[in-house]
Amino acid sequence: MFARIGYTWQIMGASWQILKRDKELLLFTLLSGICCLVVMATFAMPMVGAESLAPPEEGAPLSEQVAYYGVLFLFYFCMYFIITFFNAAVVSSAVVRMGGGDPTFGDGLRAAFERLPYILGWSLLAATVGLVLRIVEDKSETVGRIVAGLLGMAWTVVTFLAVPVLVVEKKGPGAALKKSTALLRKTWGEQLVSGFSFGIIFFLLALLGVPLLLIGFFLWGAMGGWVALALGVIYFVILGLVQSTLETIFRAALYVYAEVGQVPAGFDGALLHGAMAHR
């Protein structure tokens, strides 16, 4: 685990060099998060009012099941669209920077809008897969849930480069998925898992915010506690924004490395080659 943490730290450092030059990339991630929160509230409030947050019970009327999973599909579609749209803007800007250009916020946004049909298609595919996995999980016993989890992990791996392919090559969802899988196999071989984990690093960094909360509540009284809580929330939000942006930048770097065979500026060839490990 410690080796994986050290490796991830190096990856983050290389990705950070891109982010330092193009800090506006954080705005894309921030807008993505805000839009996702709006979508979640839009779907959650009516479902809470109708008391229909839980999946239909076994033997529920077909109309009830269709309505529940239909709304869930729309929710997945909206979420995937938002995330993919703003990730496309980040990927486009990062690829331009890696090629020696100087992208602006408008350039990234324009690139995402130009690829709107592909983003819509990818969101439709991703939402369909997500819904199928959710139905399998809801309708199955423990073994079925494990299978759904394994399939979800496999989907995450094979689609790892799909958005960069979609952005750079302007391919539809099926072609982007096929190309992503082909690039992974060509560059890193079969039966892959990620050799890094941004989540581990940012979990450890998130723990650093806990002492701030404790100090505020125990030493500064109620008012200090609320101030510490506010600062803690801001800290966690910033961590989340940075993590998501760095991950997207790294996917763009892996795509450039796998497709062109070129090591992007600021990255190390051995670092990129070791990004994927065999099971």
ChimeraX attribute file (.defattr): number of C-alpha atoms within 10 A of each C-alpha:
attribute: neighborCount
match mode: 1-to-1
recipient: residues
	/A:1	9
	/A:2	7
	/A:3	10
	/A:4	16
	/A:5	17
	/A:6	13
	/A:7	19
	/A:8	21
	/A:9	17
	/A:10	16
	/A:11	22
	/A:12	19
	/A:13	15
	/A:14	21
	/A:15	23
	/A:16	20
	/A:17	14
	/A:18	22
	/A:19	20
	/A:20	10
	/A:21	13
	/A:22	18
	/A:23	14
	/A:24	18
	/A:25	29
	/A:26	20
	/A:27	15
	/A:28	23
	/A:29	23
	/A:30	20
	/A:31	14
	/A:32	21
	/A:33	19
	/A:34	13
	/A:35	16
	/A:36	19
	/A:37	12
	/A:38	12
	/A:39	16
	/A:40	15
	/A:41	12
	/A:42	12
	/A:43	15
	/A:44	15
	/A:45	12
	/A:46	12
	/A:47	15
	/A:48	11
	/A:49	9
	/A:50	9
	/A:51	9
	/A:52	14
	/A:53	15
	/A:54	10
	/A:55	16
	/A:56	18
	/A:57	11
	/A:58	9
	/A:59	7
	/A:60	10
	/A:61	10
	/A:62	10
	/A:63	8
	/A:64	14
	/A:65	16
	/A:66	12
	/A:67	13
	/A:68	17
	/A:69	17
	/A:70	13
	/A:71	14
	/A:72	19
	/A:73	21
	/A:74	16
	/A:75	20
	/A:76	21
	/A:77	22
	/A:78	20
	/A:79	21
	/A:80	21
	/A:81	23
	/A:82	21
	/A:83	19
	/A:84	22
	/A:85	25
	/A:86	23
	/A:87	27
	/A:88	29
	/A:89	25
	/A:90	33
	/A:91	29
	/A:92	24
	/A:93	28
	/A:94	28
	/A:95	22
	/A:96	16
	/A:97	19
	/A:98	19
	/A:99	12
	/A:100	11
	/A:101	11
	/A:102	13
	/A:103	18
	/A:104	16
	/A:105	17
	/A:106	12
	/A:107	15
	/A:108	24
	/A:109	18
	/A:110	14
	/A:111	19
	/A:112	23
	/A:113	15
	/A:114	13
	/A:115	19
	/A:116	18
	/A:117	15
	/A:118	22
	/A:119	27
	/A:120	20
	/A:121	17
	/A:122	25
	/A:123	23
	/A:124	20
	/A:125	17
	/A:126	20
	/A:127	22
	/A:128	16
	/A:129	17
	/A:130	20
	/A:131	20
	/A:132	15
	/A:133	18
	/A:134	20
	/A:135	15
	/A:136	17
	/A:137	18
	/A:138	17
	/A:139	14
	/A:140	14
	/A:141	10
	/A:142	10
	/A:143	10
	/A:144	15
	/A:145	18
	/A:146	14
	/A:147	15
	/A:148	21
	/A:149	16
	/A:150	12
	/A:151	14
	/A:152	15
	/A:153	12
	/A:154	15
	/A:155	15
	/A:156	14
	/A:157	19
	/A:158	21
	/A:159	19
	/A:160	21
	/A:161	26
	/A:162	26
	/A:163	29
	/A:164	28
	/A:165	27
	/A:166	25
	/A:167	27
	/A:168	17
	/A:169	12
	/A:170	18
	/A:171	22
	/A:172	19
	/A:173	23
	/A:174	14
	/A:175	15
	/A:176	23
	/A:177	22
	/A:178	14
	/A:179	21
	/A:180	25
	/A:181	18
	/A:182	17
	/A:183	20
	/A:184	23
	/A:185	15
	/A:186	12
	/A:187	15
	/A:188	18
	/A:189	13
	/A:190	13
	/A:191	14
	/A:192	17
	/A:193	17
	/A:194	15
	/A:195	17
	/A:196	22
	/A:197	17
	/A:198	18
	/A:199	15
	/A:200	15
	/A:201	17
	/A:202	16
	/A:203	13
	/A:204	10
	/A:205	14
	/A:206	16
	/A:207	11
	/A:208	14
	/A:209	18
	/A:210	13
	/A:211	12
	/A:212	16
	/A:213	20
	/A:214	14
	/A:215	14
	/A:216	19
	/A:217	18
	/A:218	11
	/A:219	10
	/A:220	14
	/A:221	11
	/A:222	12
	/A:223	11
	/A:224	16
	/A:225	19
	/A:226	15
	/A:227	16
	/A:228	22
	/A:229	19
	/A:230	12
	/A:231	16
	/A:232	19
	/A:233	14
	/A:234	13
	/A:235	15
	/A:236	18
	/A:237	15
	/A:238	13
	/A:239	16
	/A:240	19
	/A:241	18
	/A:242	20
	/A:243	18
	/A:244	16
	/A:245	25
	/A:246	25
	/A:247	19
	/A:248	25
	/A:249	27
	/A:250	22
	/A:251	20
	/A:252	30
	/A:253	27
	/A:254	27
	/A:255	27
	/A:256	21
	/A:257	19
	/A:258	22
	/A:259	17
	/A:260	10
	/A:261	12
	/A:262	13
	/A:263	19
	/A:264	22
	/A:265	14
	/A:266	14
	/A:267	21
	/A:268	13
	/A:269	13
	/A:270	9
	/A:271	16
	/A:272	18
	/A:273	16
	/A:274	13
	/A:275	19
	/A:276	19
	/A:277	15
	/A:278	11
	/A:279	9
